[in-house]
Amino acid sequence: MENGLAFLSDLRFTPPEFYEYLLVVHPAKEIFEQLSEEKEKFSAAYNVSIAKKTLPHITVANFLAKEEMEDTIIKWMHKIMSTHKSFDVMLNNFSGFPSSKTVYARVQDHEPFKQLAASLKVIDQYIKSNGFPPARIISHPHMSIARSLQPNVYDKAMMDYSRKIFNASFIADELVLLKRQNQYDKCRQITVFKLQPSEKKAA
């Protein structure tokens, strides 16, 4: 799947008892500010508000669930995340997804995200056993700058951003679980899952 958030755009309105959950990695403060500024510039340059409305993040998984399932999901996620170690995230220049008209900052090493995704199978099974669609697990981690653009805006932005140089890195030492009622709601933070210190950090 190209864009972890494309799933949500197909579900503009969910039944009142359902929520959309997102498991995300937020960049470190300095990188967060850099990317927020880039999103503001994008909004101004291409006259689109979508870029500045979303905070910088990398989606690991998103899914639908009922609120009464939340405690079980959180309990399982705490167990899963406690077995993972923090890791370096390197962002390197920009690229795009033509199908979802998304411009994003590239994540150089996908492997740590794939390992996280693979360990979420028990969550996926639990969600499906309760009659919900399978969880959408990210297969191409990235940091979106803007998504769901008009084709002409996307084409112009890709011409510009393919020439831009951007390099940044941060340590991912926690994941955040968010939820919202539908794609027009602001996400609310539910809990934070801390990763184990890596050998490099612990030394």
C-alpha positions as CSV (number, residue, x, y, z in Angstrom):
1,M,0.0,0.0,0.0
2,E,1.4,3.4,-0.9
3,N,-0.2,5.7,1.5
4,G,-1.1,4.6,5.0
5,L,-3.7,7.3,5.2
6,A,-5.5,6.5,1.9
7,F,-7.5,4.0,3.9
8,L,-9.0,6.8,5.9
9,S,-10.0,8.9,2.9
10,D,-12.2,6.0,1.8
11,L,-14.0,6.1,5.1
12,R,-15.3,9.7,5.3
13,F,-17.9,8.9,7.8
14,T,-17.9,5.9,10.2
15,P,-20.8,4.6,12.3
16,P,-20.9,6.6,15.7
17,E,-19.6,3.7,17.7
18,F,-16.6,3.1,15.4
19,Y,-13.3,5.0,15.6
20,E,-10.3,5.2,13.3
21,Y,-7.0,4.4,15.1
22,L,-3.5,5.4,13.8
23,L,-0.2,4.1,15.2
24,V,2.4,6.7,14.2
25,V,6.0,7.7,14.8
26,H,6.5,11.5,15.3
27,P,9.9,13.0,14.4
28,A,12.1,14.7,17.1
29,K,11.3,18.3,17.9
30,E,13.8,19.9,15.6
31,I,12.8,17.8,12.6
32,F,9.2,18.2,13.5
33,E,9.6,22.0,13.3
34,Q,11.5,21.7,10.0
35,L,8.8,19.6,8.4
36,S,6.0,21.7,9.8
37,E,7.7,24.7,8.2
38,E,8.0,22.8,4.9
39,K,4.3,21.9,5.0
40,E,3.4,25.6,5.6
41,K,5.6,26.6,2.6
42,F,3.9,24.0,0.5
43,S,0.4,25.2,1.4
44,A,1.4,28.8,0.5
45,A,3.3,27.9,-2.7
46,Y,0.5,25.7,-4.2
47,N,-2.5,27.3,-2.5
48,V,-3.6,24.1,-0.7
49,S,-4.5,23.9,2.9
50,I,-4.2,20.2,3.3
51,A,-0.4,20.2,3.8
52,K,-0.5,22.4,6.9
53,K,-3.5,20.7,8.5
54,T,-1.7,17.5,9.3
55,L,1.2,17.2,11.7
56,P,4.5,15.5,10.5
57,H,4.4,11.8,11.2
58,I,5.1,8.3,9.8
59,T,2.1,6.0,9.9
60,V,2.9,2.4,10.9
61,A,-0.7,1.1,10.9
62,N,-4.3,2.3,10.9
63,F,-7.6,0.5,11.5
64,L,-11.2,0.7,12.6
65,A,-12.4,-0.6,16.0
66,K,-15.0,0.0,18.7
67,E,-14.0,2.0,21.7
68,E,-14.7,-1.0,24.0
69,M,-11.9,-2.9,22.1
70,E,-9.4,-0.2,23.0
71,D,-8.1,-1.6,26.3
72,T,-7.3,-5.0,24.7
73,I,-5.6,-3.3,21.8
74,I,-3.5,-1.1,24.1
75,K,-2.5,-4.1,26.3
76,W,-1.4,-6.1,23.2
77,M,0.5,-3.2,21.7
78,H,2.3,-2.5,25.0
79,K,3.5,-6.2,24.9
80,I,4.5,-5.9,21.3
81,M,6.4,-2.6,21.5
82,S,8.3,-3.7,24.7
83,T,10.1,-6.3,22.5
84,H,11.3,-3.7,20.0
85,K,14.3,-1.4,20.3
86,S,14.6,2.2,19.3
87,F,16.1,2.9,15.9
88,D,17.5,5.6,13.6
89,V,15.2,7.2,11.0
90,M,16.9,8.9,8.1
91,L,14.9,11.2,5.8
92,N,16.5,11.8,2.4
93,N,15.0,14.2,-0.2
94,F,11.4,14.0,-1.6
95,S,9.4,11.7,-3.8
96,G,5.7,11.1,-4.6
97,F,2.9,8.6,-5.0
98,P,1.1,9.2,-8.4
99,S,-1.9,7.1,-7.5
100,S,-2.7,9.1,-4.3
101,K,-1.2,12.4,-5.4
102,T,1.0,12.5,-2.3
103,V,4.3,14.4,-2.0
104,Y,6.5,13.0,0.8
105,A,9.9,13.0,2.4
106,R,11.6,9.6,1.8
107,V,12.5,7.3,4.7
108,Q,15.8,5.7,3.8
109,D,15.7,2.5,5.8
110,H,12.3,0.6,5.7
111,E,13.4,-2.4,7.7
112,P,12.7,-1.3,11.3
113,F,9.2,-0.3,10.2
114,K,8.6,-3.6,8.5
115,Q,9.7,-5.4,11.7
116,L,7.2,-3.4,13.7
117,A,4.5,-4.1,11.1
118,A,5.1,-7.8,11.1
119,S,4.7,-7.9,14.9
120,L,1.2,-6.3,14.7
121,K,-0.5,-9.5,13.3
122,V,-2.1,-10.3,16.6
123,I,-3.8,-6.9,16.5
124,D,-5.0,-7.5,13.0
125,Q,-6.4,-10.9,14.0
126,Y,-8.2,-9.3,16.9
127,I,-9.7,-6.6,14.8
128,K,-10.9,-9.0,12.1
129,S,-12.3,-11.4,14.7
130,N,-14.6,-8.5,15.8
131,G,-15.9,-8.1,12.2
132,F,-13.8,-5.1,11.1
133,P,-11.7,-4.8,8.0
134,P,-8.1,-5.9,8.2
135,A,-5.7,-3.3,9.6
136,R,-3.8,-1.3,7.0
137,I,-0.1,-1.9,7.8
138,I,2.3,0.5,6.1
139,S,4.5,-1.1,3.4
140,H,6.3,2.0,2.3
141,P,7.0,4.2,5.3
142,H,7.2,7.9,4.5
143,M,6.7,11.4,5.9
144,S,3.8,13.0,4.0
145,I,4.1,16.7,3.0
146,A,0.8,16.8,1.2
147,R,-1.7,14.3,-0.1
148,S,-4.8,14.0,-2.2
149,L,-3.6,16.8,-4.4
150,Q,-5.2,17.9,-7.7
151,P,-3.3,16.3,-10.6
152,N,-2.0,19.6,-11.9
153,V,-0.8,20.6,-8.4
154,Y,0.8,17.3,-7.8
155,D,2.7,17.4,-11.2
156,K,4.0,20.9,-10.5
157,A,5.0,20.1,-6.9
158,M,6.8,17.0,-8.0
159,M,8.8,19.0,-10.6
160,D,9.8,21.4,-7.9
161,Y,10.4,18.9,-5.1
162,S,12.4,16.5,-7.2
163,R,15.1,19.2,-7.3
164,K,15.0,19.9,-3.5
165,I,17.7,18.6,-1.2
166,F,16.5,17.5,2.3
167,N,18.4,15.4,4.8
168,A,17.5,14.8,8.4
169,S,17.7,12.1,11.0
170,F,16.2,11.3,14.4
171,I,15.8,8.4,16.8
172,A,12.4,6.7,16.9
173,D,12.1,5.7,20.6
174,E,8.3,5.7,20.9
175,L,5.1,5.1,18.9
176,V,1.9,7.0,19.5
177,L,-1.7,5.7,19.2
178,L,-4.2,8.3,18.0
179,K,-7.9,8.0,17.3
180,R,-10.6,10.1,15.6
181,Q,-14.3,9.7,14.7
182,N,-13.8,10.4,11.0
183,Q,-11.2,12.0,8.7
184,Y,-12.5,15.6,9.4
185,D,-11.9,15.2,13.2
186,K,-8.7,16.2,14.9
187,C,-6.8,13.1,16.1
188,R,-6.7,12.6,19.8
189,Q,-3.7,10.9,21.5
190,I,-4.6,7.8,23.4
191,T,-1.3,6.5,24.6
192,V,2.4,6.3,24.0
193,F,4.4,3.1,23.6
194,K,8.1,3.3,24.6
195,L,10.6,1.2,22.7
196,Q,13.6,-0.4,24.4
197,P,16.9,1.5,24.2
198,S,19.1,0.2,21.5
199,E,22.6,-1.2,22.3
200,K,24.0,2.0,20.8
201,K,21.9,4.2,23.0
202,A,22.4,2.1,26.1
203,A,26.2,2.0,25.8
